Amino acid sequence: MNEDSLAFSPDQFSGLARLFPLPNLVMFPHVMQAMHIFEPRYRSMFEEAVSDDKLIALGVLSPGWEVDYEGRPTLESTACLCRIATYQQTPEGTYNVLLLGVRRIQLRDELPPTKPFRVVEAGIIEDEMPPQFSDQNVS
């Protein structure tokens, strides 16, 4: 893993994101997160991402998700687009993965189910930098 392999530019994002919804993890840009991917549907998602753009979105499930976990429970509207930094496949076929958050994204529409995992249309949320304080504003 080197810095160039983790670099991200918004033009690398097609606007479609493979979605990995989680109930208790909020991911942020510039943060690395280790994960163990074991469910068959998410292993499929991961394998597709590795062979394509190495991007997945970590989204947060909305309250009440437990009722429809195996289906398509609702999500919070903001997620984090992540790049797969490195991974290792286990003898059991699961994956140990290190993800790097690259940008916040706004979830728009979910595509009709054609894969074992969810895919959403999303747009990148540009971070707004606070205005610089001038010398006269500092006390």
C-alpha positions in Angstrom: 0.0 0.0 0.0 1.4 3.4 -1.0 0.1 6.9 -1.1 -0.5 6.9 -4.8 -2.6 3.7 -4.7 -4.9 5.5 -2.1 -5.2 8.8 -3.9 -8.7 9.7 -4.9 -10.2 12.3 -7.3 -13.9 12.8 -7.6 -13.7 12.1 -11.3 -12.9 8.5 -10.4 -16.4 8.1 -9.0 -19.1 7.1 -11.5 -22.0 8.1 -9.3 -23.0 4.5 -8.5 -21.8 3.0 -5.2 -21.8 -0.5 -3.9 -23.4 -0.2 -0.5 -22.3 -1.8 2.7 -24.9 -0.8 5.2 -24.0 -1.1 8.9 -26.0 -0.4 12.0 -23.4 1.0 14.3 -20.5 2.4 12.3 -20.2 5.9 11.0 -17.2 6.2 8.6 -15.5 9.5 7.9 -13.1 10.7 5.1 -9.4 10.4 6.0 -10.1 7.6 8.5 -9.0 4.0 8.1 -11.2 1.1 9.3 -10.4 -2.6 9.5 -13.3 -4.9 8.7 -14.0 -8.6 8.4 -16.3 -9.4 5.5 -18.0 -12.7 5.9 -21.6 -12.6 4.6 -21.8 -14.0 1.1 -23.6 -11.0 -0.4 -20.9 -8.6 0.9 -18.1 -10.9 -0.2 -19.6 -10.7 -3.7 -19.7 -6.9 -3.4 -16.1 -6.8 -2.2 -14.9 -9.0 -5.0 -16.6 -6.8 -7.6 -15.1 -3.7 -6.1 -11.6 -5.2 -6.1 -11.8 -6.1 -9.7 -13.2 -2.6 -10.6 -12.6 0.7 -9.0 -11.9 -0.5 -5.4 -14.7 1.8 -4.1 -17.5 0.9 -1.7 -19.8 3.1 0.4 -20.3 2.5 4.1 -23.8 3.6 5.0 -25.6 3.7 8.3 -28.9 1.8 8.8 -31.7 3.9 10.1 -33.4 3.0 13.5 -35.6 0.0 13.2 -33.4 -1.8 10.7 -33.6 -5.0 12.6 -37.1 -5.8 11.2 -35.8 -5.9 7.6 -32.1 -6.7 7.9 -32.1 -9.5 5.3 -34.0 -7.2 2.9 -33.4 -3.5 2.2 -33.7 -1.6 5.5 -33.8 2.2 5.2 -30.5 4.2 5.5 -29.4 7.5 6.7 -29.0 9.9 3.7 -25.2 10.5 4.1 -22.6 7.8 3.7 -18.8 7.6 3.3 -17.2 6.5 0.0 -14.3 4.3 0.8 -11.3 2.9 -1.1 -10.1 -0.6 -0.4 -6.5 0.0 0.8 -5.5 -3.6 1.3 -7.1 -7.0 2.0 -6.3 -10.6 2.7 -8.6 -13.5 1.9 -8.8 -16.2 4.6 -8.8 -20.0 4.0 -12.6 -19.9 4.6 -13.2 -17.4 1.8 -13.9 -14.4 4.0 -11.9 -11.2 3.8 -9.9 -9.0 6.2 -10.0 -5.6 4.7 -8.6 -2.1 5.5 -10.7 0.7 4.1 -9.9 4.4 3.7 -12.7 6.9 3.8 -12.2 9.2 0.8 -15.4 11.4 0.6 -18.8 11.9 2.1 -21.6 11.1 -0.3 -25.3 11.9 -0.5 -27.4 8.9 -1.2 -30.0 9.6 -3.9 -31.8 6.6 -5.4 -31.3 2.8 -4.9 -31.1 0.8 -8.0 -33.5 -2.2 -8.5 -32.0 -5.3 -7.1 -29.9 -7.2 -9.7 -27.0 -8.2 -7.5 -26.9 -9.8 -4.0 -25.8 -6.5 -2.6 -27.3 -3.0 -2.8 -26.2 -0.3 -5.3 -27.1 3.3 -5.0 -26.9 6.5 -7.0 -25.0 9.1 -5.0 -23.3 12.4 -5.3 -20.1 13.6 -3.6 -20.5 16.2 -0.9 -17.8 18.7 -1.1 -16.3 19.8 2.2 -16.7 23.4 3.0 -13.7 25.0 4.7 -14.4 27.6 7.4 -13.4 31.2 6.5 -9.9 32.2 7.5 -9.7 34.3 10.6 -8.0 37.7 10.1 -5.6 39.1 12.6 -8.2 41.6 13.8 -10.6 38.8 14.7 -8.1 37.1 17.1 -8.2 38.4 20.6 
